Amino acid sequence: MKFSSKVQRCDYSPMRKFHPFAVAARAAGKKIYHLNIGQPDIATPPAAFAAVRDFALPVLEYAPSPGIPELIAAVAKYYRNNVGVALQEEDILITAGGSEALSITCNCILDDGDEIIIPEPFYPNYNTFVQAAGASIRPVDTTPHDGYRYADREKIEALINDHTRAIMLTNPGNPTGTVLAPAEMRMIADIAKEHGLFLVVDEVYREFVYGGEELSSMASFDDVAENTILIDSASKRFSACGARIGVLISRNKAFMQHALKFCQARLAVATLDQTAVVSMYDLPADYFLASREEYKRRRDVAYRKFKEIPGVVCECPGGAFYMMAKLPVDDTERFQEWLLTDFEDKGETMMFAPGAGFYATPGKGRDEIRIAYVLKEADLARAMDLLALGIQAYNARR
Ligand SMILES: Cc1ncc(COP(=O)(O)O)c(C=O)c1O
């Protein structure tokens, strides 16, 4: 028996290797502040739980493969009211998280030997979705010194060749928090249009922008409607990661018809989860304002703390709830392990996500980290102080 070359090219989550060290540190009585995972701590709106309690049908049937009509209508209304985009029912497929939307997309547009252009550092699971489709990632190079910005026309166009099928972006970005300006979005849309490429835009962090700007979406450029595929999700928007509800959106009819084949093959997305998410789309618009303000305060705390650490390179990111920084240490994987095994301050330590796992280029990101500012301000400040103390003690060792 033989495993596929596709699965053998895939890797485990880069965060997994620190789990045993974290378990041992906890067993030894250390408290760990987790800035390593993007699990929001903000309460899921109670309406979601009420909707599940009130579910009255006698049989928990398969939902329709494209999603329940109430949720599709709720998503269309959200796009109309929040980003000014008019979507038809057939432009929307409900998926098991944005993750399934990504997997379906890669399987619809990529073949063995194809390439997809993605700015690095990027969300590490993109590796698995792209590799499983037989394709490979062509990274657009960025640096911490200019805030990981990648909207450089020449740089992107230089990566396009006969194998290129798509450009994929996360906006606002994970792991960098970088937000594209409208002119940058327009320029990238122009590249996709001129070169006949799909433009896959992962907008699962759309609400989390802190510069006072209007919400934006790549879907608002009508002239690239055929190129554009949007990945959306309830996970971060409503602090409901466990609901496992995502959305695949495109006005490219042929793409949506192909995507529907995968939706039909997996039959349906969980009915109760879809019901819960419908109720959250009915929340008043100020729901987003409150969570945005909360994350903005946290971003400001984390950024201020980073800037106080000598030798750190970090630009203030405009969105999502992540921040990437270059640290004055040789290897952030070794440093993370040491923080768990050898370091403590008053019985406490912290975790981040080492940078290398967010890069496709071997050797890159070794002195970088990503933090997720998903802790309350006081805990976040303490975690950042532990990071500063840890850097000092780690570098004093030798
Ligand atoms: C950039 C990005 N895209 C997609 C996802 C998938 O999220 P979900 O499957 O929960 O919708 C995540 C989750 O962290 C993410 O960070």
The ligand as a Gaussian input file, in Angstrom:
#p B3LYP/6-31G(d) Opt

LIG

0 1
 C       -6.705000      33.520000       6.955000
 C       -7.643000      32.460000       7.396000
 N       -8.436000      31.895000       6.475000
 C       -9.301000      30.917000       6.810000
 C       -9.389000      30.455000       8.099000
 C      -10.339000      29.345000       8.354000
 O      -11.230000      29.571000       9.363000
 P      -12.592000      28.770000       9.501000
 O      -12.449000      27.469000       8.816000
 O      -12.797000      28.640000      10.972000
 O      -13.633000      29.641000       8.860000
 C       -8.578000      31.016000       9.093000
 C       -8.610000      30.536000      10.485000
 O       -7.858000      30.908000      11.337000
 C       -7.677000      32.033000       8.727000
 O       -6.867000      32.631000       9.618000

